[in-house]
Amino acid sequence: MISQRAKSIDTSGIRRVFNLGAKLKDPINLSIGQPDFDAWPPLREAAKRAIDSQKSGYTVTQGIEPLRERLRTKYQLAAGTGEFDRDVFITCGVSGALTLAYMAMCDPGDEILIPDPFFCIYRDVLSLINAVPAYYDCYPDFHLKIDQIERAITPKTKAILVNSPSNPTGISLTQAELDAVVELAKARDLWLIYDEIYDIFNYDGPHAQLGSDYEKTLIINGFSKSFGVPGWRLGYAVGPNILLQEMMKIQQYTFVCAPSISQYAALDGFDIDFSEKVAEYRRKRDFIFEQLSQKFEVEKPSGAFYIFPKAPGDSAAKFVERCIEKNLLVIPAGGVFSQRDTHFRISFAAPMEKLEQGVEVLNSLAG
Ligand code: PMP
């Protein structure tokens, strides 16, 4: 009655945490992958204005021109300046952009190389289109190991996907690491997909930028995290027109267009100064790392709002169950973010008092 495709996805890992969490009264919830601030006030006003000025119709599939123009400026895509014919179009979040990219790149059986640990949809959307995830290992420090990536390439590989700063590890790539993977993609004639949705959340250095000297690269990015609007479903894809045209064709018959109100409202977000928010998350990063590193094996995150410690004992799932018994929600890696179940993800996009309570529980359980 139900397709193998639908059955191929297993969301039970995250659901178990949420189901257990739903039973708790006022849990210490450090499981959520979204900012703990609401849409910035100018955006809220802009969304109301968009509704009142009757912007509720479909937009063109590729997104409204003023928004594309702002993004062309951000990515220096002014006509005729780049080596390749690149452009940007608006999608239903980074999730939408990724789905379209996979559909445009892969035939059944094709492989996309994704990091392990990974953000779960990288793997699961592939099974929806009968393509196959292959993994390059990033343990134990969660940086890229070019030889690992190279070894994982097969004749079926279509693309290498990289994510910086990373969900779930919080590690940011250096410019040299990103450049090296571009060189590898170029040498092996593969697509390179760069998910930089956390680009403004880098705490220790500049965000690694994907240059445009190799044609087969695609940047996916969006507004969910920086503008505080994950429910507005707004993202974009930056890449060569040969690929974007195909992605837009698929968008036209699936998502149709990104939400119109969100597109118009986003125009008012480009002048927002994020620095105070980023500084606040840096302070939270410092606090949680300082507290946990005394008892846990843990890498210092350099971006996003996650930290990814090794669980004591032999199973992160079991450790997380003990956390939940103490009213603390975090997510075990196994089945959700990794092929291994040794680590767990904490989101520090939460009020300081919750972080304090969370580290107290964790350190008491670490013994
Ligand atoms: N990529 C990463 C690394 C993410 O963490 C998320 C959201 N958790 C997404 C993409 C999806 O974002 P969007 O809301 O734009 O679909």
Residues whose N, C-alpha, C, O or C-beta is under 5 A from the ligand:
A	BS01	PMP	G33 C92 G93 V94 S95 G96 F119 N167 D195 I197 G222 S224 P230 L234 G235
